[in-house]
């Protein structure tokens, strides 16, 4: 039974949950705990470390994309405290996100000949652009927007700043009690991705992949490198608990947080 969903996004990045709706979504899924892990920025309304929100244990976290020579990886930091280095890094990444979003929207508007209704707030990303396209008069839904306009190989794709693995890991290690690898089997080379867990505290194993996945390699890495197991739904909507930790796994995770 899932009692803790440790991978959840809010409107602070590209999710739909707010602080006001988070607890009710957690209660609906019978969860004891939720970790908010917004992309590339701490949540400004969540206390550092661990707190309580309407009877739900709330773990402050972050999901940070990093670059390796082979591929990009996502790191999950838990028990977050706002350090000078983390603030400087995430502020710079957020400024870059806004600049990038403006470039993407300019390209899309030029191609489609219509204006898009989008707010250039911190946390803005391609999902916001895709939603704006789907809400416009253009003949594209959310998936079409990525597939034909703003996806990685599309005409309106614009790259963004991504820190290297060692920089991102070091900043998170200083700011967070636990730093782990997110969804190892979503990468082009899962085996190489798992090699980086030697330098981390945890690896995400329970995760709602869109295909059948043999998680043995991640379990072996957890054993070899003495890693904590994390897990979560990666929810960008209000449906929490599709994956996460059971009671025993959660207690082990909780004991690692200060």
N, C-alpha and C positions, 0 to 999 in steps of 0.2 A: 504493500500500500504506500503510495506517494504521500509523504507528509511535508516535504520541502521542495519547492520549485526554485532553483538557484540560477535561473537564466530568464529574466523578464525585462521587457522594454516598455517605456512610457512615452508620453508626449515630449519628454525632455530630449528624446532622440527621434526614433521613427515608429514608436508604438502609439496606441490609442488610449491606454490607461492613464489616469491621472492619480495624484495622491488621494483625491476624494473618492475615486472608484476602485482603488487597488485593494483595499481590505475586503470589500464586498465580493470582488472576484475571487479572492483567496478563500473566503468563507464558502462560496459556492462550490469550490473544488475541494473542500474539507482539508485545507492546508494549514499547518501550524506555522510555516515560515515561507517567506518569499525573499529572494535577492533581486534588487533592481540593478541591472547591469546595462545601463544605457551606453550607446556607442560614443566613445571618445570624449565623454564628459561625466563628471559626477552630477548627481541630482542636487540642485540648489536647495530643495526643501526637505531633504532627508538628513538626519543627524549622522555624524560620523560613527563608523563601527556598526553596532547593533542597537536597535531601538524597538519600541512597540508601537503598533498602529492598530487601534481598535481590536485588540486581542490577537493580532498577528505579529510574529517576530519578523522584523524588517532588517535585512542585511544590506548595508550600503555597498554597492559594487560598481564595476565598470567593465565594459568590453572594449579592448583596445586592439586595433589592427596594426600588425607589424610586418615588416618586410624581411625575408630571408633570401639568400642567393637562389633558392629553388622555387619559392612560392610565398604568397602572403598567408599569414596565420592570424588567428584571433586569440588574444589572451583575456582571461577573466580574472579580475582582481576582486577580492572580498575583504570586508572589514576595513573599508577605505577611510583614510584620514587625509585631509587636504594639505599636502606638503607644498612648499614653494615650487619644487621641480614639477610636480604633477600639475599644479595650476598653470605654470608657464607653458608646459607642453600642450595641455588641453585647450588653453586659450588660443594658442597659435593654430592648433588643428581646427578649432571652431571658426576662426577668421578665414582660414583656407576653405573650409566647407561652404561658407557664405559666398566667397568669391567664385568658387566652382559652380555652385547652384545658379548664380547669376549668368555665368557663361553658358551653362546647359540650357537654361530657360531662353536666353537670347537666341540660341541656335534653333530650339524647337519652335519658338514663335516665328522666326524667319522662314522656316521650312513649311509651317502649317498656315501662316498668315493670320493667326488668331492670338489674342492675349491670353496668358495664363494667370490665374488668381493664386498667388503663392506668397507666403510671408518669409522673408529672409531672416529668420531667427537662428540663434545658436541651436545646433542639433539638426539643422536642415540637411537633407540628403536626397538621393535619387528617389526613394519611396515617396517623398513629398511631391517631387516633380511628377512622378507617375500618377499620383492621385489627382493632381491638378489637371493633367492631360485627360484623365478619365472623366473628370467633372466638366470639361470644356465641351465645345461643340465638335471637337475632332472625333473621327471615327475609330478611336482606339480605347480599349479598356486598359486596366492597370497592367495586365500581362503583356498586352500588345505594345504598350509604351516602352517596356523594357526590351521586348523582342525586336522592335523595329526602329526605335528612336534613341534610347538612352542606355542600352545595354553596352557591355564592354567592347563589342566590335561594331557598334552602330555609329552613325554619322554625328550624333550629338553627344557622344561620350566625351567626358573631360576627366582626366586623371586628377587625383588629389594627393596631398602630402601624406606620407605614411612613414613613421619612424622605423628604424631598423630594429631587429629583434633585441639586440643587447641593450639599446637605449630604452626601448619600451619596457623590457623586463626589469631593468635596474630601477626605473622610475616607479613602476608598480610595486616592486619588492620593498621599496622604501616607504610607500604609502599604504600598502595593504598587508594584512596578516597572511593571506593565502593568494598565490598567483598560479593559475592553471591554464592548460590548453583547452580551448573550446572545440566541440564537435570534430574530433580528429578525422572522421571518415567523410567529411565534406570536402576535403582538399584533394587536389589532383594526385598527390603522392602521400597517402596516409602514413606509410612506413617512415618516410623521411620526417614528416611532421611529428610523429611520436618520438623520434630521436631527440627532439628539442625538450621533451619533458624531463630529461636528465637535469636540466637547469631550472626546473619549476617545482612547485609544491603539490600540484594536483593535475588530474586529467578528467575531463567530462566524459562519462560513459553513458548513463541513461540520457537519451536524446531522441526526439521523434524524426528520425531520418525518413526520407520519402521513398526508401527502398529497404529491402532486407539487408541487414548489416551484421557481420560476424565481428563482435567486439573483443574477440580473444586477444588480439594484438595490444589493445589498450589495457586490458586486464593484466597482461604480461608486463607491460611497461610500468603499471602501477605497482606490481610486485617487485620488479627489478629495481626501481628507483625509490621505493618506499613512498609512494604518492597517495594523497587523499583522493577519494572519488567524489566528484561533483556531478550534478545532473540537473537538467531543467528543460522546459518546453520551448525556450527561445521565443516566447509569446510576444507577438506584436499587436495582439488584440486582447480581448478580455477572457480568453479561454486558457486558464492556467491549469497546471497539474497534468498535462498530457505526458510529461516525463519528469522525473525528479528522483529524490532520495527517499528510501524507506527510513524507518525510525532509527535503526542501528547505524546506517550510513550517515544520517543527519547528526547523530550524537557525536560521531567521530569528527565530522566537519566542524561542529560547534566547539569542540574542545580545542581546536586549532586557532580559534578566534580569541583575541585578547579581551 
